[in-house]
Amino acid sequence: MNLRDQVIAALKKVYDPEMPVNIYELGLIYGCSVDDAGQAAIRMTLTAPNCPVAGSLPADVERAVRAVPGVTDVKLELTFDPPWTKDRMSEAAKLALGIEDIIPIARLRR
């Protein structure tokens, strides 16, 4: 597993305390890259600007990424552009949260 994949695996262990789905599957991670020197760049959002964990979740993300062996530095950018919507969630996350529209209607008509 390359370093970027290890960082993503670490991100999948971070949960928004209000939802039983990790932040990666929720679609809160807008970008993740790791350069050859081990510097990780994470671009993320929150479900809403006034999210109760706005003060703690980014720090949890940075801590999780820094703990990955081989990561030398973390640059975390918190953004609200574009705003998060449920469309960013994986199908697994939608299923876990009981959100509708996880199976396109065309697949149901077969």
C-alpha positions as CSV (number, residue, x, y, z in Angstrom):
1,M,0.0,0.0,0.0
2,N,1.5,3.4,-1.0
3,L,1.7,6.3,1.4
4,R,-1.4,8.0,0.0
5,D,-3.4,4.8,0.4
6,Q,-2.2,4.6,4.0
7,V,-3.3,8.2,4.6
8,I,-6.8,7.4,3.2
9,A,-7.0,4.4,5.5
10,A,-6.2,6.6,8.4
11,L,-8.9,9.1,7.3
12,K,-11.4,6.2,7.2
13,K,-10.8,5.8,11.0
14,V,-12.0,9.3,11.7
15,Y,-15.7,9.8,12.4
16,D,-17.9,12.8,12.8
17,P,-19.3,12.0,16.3
18,E,-22.8,12.8,15.1
19,M,-22.8,10.2,12.3
20,P,-21.9,6.5,12.3
21,V,-19.9,6.8,9.1
22,N,-16.3,7.8,8.6
23,I,-15.4,11.2,7.1
24,Y,-14.0,9.8,4.0
25,E,-17.2,7.9,3.1
26,L,-19.2,10.9,4.1
27,G,-17.5,12.8,1.4
28,L,-15.9,15.4,3.7
29,I,-12.5,14.9,2.1
30,Y,-12.2,17.0,-1.0
31,G,-8.6,16.2,-1.8
32,C,-5.7,14.1,-0.5
33,S,-2.2,14.0,-1.8
34,V,1.2,13.0,-0.5
35,D,4.4,14.1,-2.2
36,D,7.7,12.2,-2.4
37,A,8.9,13.9,0.8
38,G,6.0,12.5,2.8
39,Q,4.1,15.9,3.0
40,A,0.4,15.2,3.0
41,A,-2.1,17.8,1.8
42,I,-5.7,17.4,2.9
43,R,-8.6,19.5,1.7
44,M,-11.7,18.9,3.7
45,T,-15.1,20.4,4.6
46,L,-17.7,19.9,7.3
47,T,-21.3,19.1,6.8
48,A,-22.2,22.7,7.7
49,P,-20.1,25.8,8.7
50,N,-21.8,25.8,12.1
51,C,-21.0,22.1,12.7
52,P,-20.6,21.4,16.5
53,V,-17.2,19.7,15.8
54,A,-15.8,22.5,13.7
55,G,-13.2,23.2,16.3
56,S,-12.1,19.6,16.9
57,L,-12.6,17.5,13.7
58,P,-9.9,19.2,11.6
59,A,-7.4,18.6,14.5
60,D,-8.5,15.0,14.7
61,V,-7.9,14.6,11.0
62,E,-4.5,16.2,11.2
63,R,-3.5,14.0,14.1
64,A,-4.7,10.8,12.3
65,V,-2.7,11.7,9.2
66,R,0.5,12.7,11.2
67,A,0.3,9.2,12.9
68,V,0.8,7.4,9.5
69,P,4.5,6.2,9.3
70,G,6.2,8.1,6.5
71,V,4.2,11.3,6.7
72,T,6.6,14.1,7.5
73,D,4.1,17.0,7.5
74,V,0.4,17.8,7.1
75,K,-1.1,20.8,5.4
76,L,-4.8,20.8,6.2
77,E,-7.2,23.2,4.3
78,L,-10.7,23.6,5.6
79,T,-13.1,24.9,3.0
80,F,-16.8,25.3,2.4
81,D,-16.6,25.8,-1.3
82,P,-18.3,23.9,-2.7
83,P,-20.7,23.3,0.1
84,W,-21.0,19.7,1.2
85,T,-24.2,17.8,0.1
86,K,-25.3,14.3,0.6
87,D,-24.4,13.7,-3.1
88,R,-20.8,13.5,-2.0
89,M,-21.4,10.5,0.2
90,S,-20.5,7.0,-1.0
91,E,-23.3,4.5,-1.6
92,A,-22.1,2.6,1.5
93,A,-22.5,5.7,3.6
94,K,-26.0,6.4,2.2
95,L,-27.0,2.8,3.0
96,A,-25.6,3.0,6.5
97,L,-27.5,6.2,7.2
98,G,-30.7,5.0,5.5
99,I,-30.6,7.8,3.0
100,E,-32.9,7.4,0.0
101,D,-31.9,7.4,-3.7
102,I,-29.0,5.0,-3.3
103,I,-30.3,2.7,-6.1
104,P,-31.0,4.6,-9.3
105,I,-34.5,4.0,-10.6
106,A,-33.2,2.6,-13.9
107,R,-31.6,-0.3,-11.9
108,L,-34.9,-1.0,-10.1
109,R,-36.8,-1.4,-13.4
110,R,-34.8,-4.3,-14.7
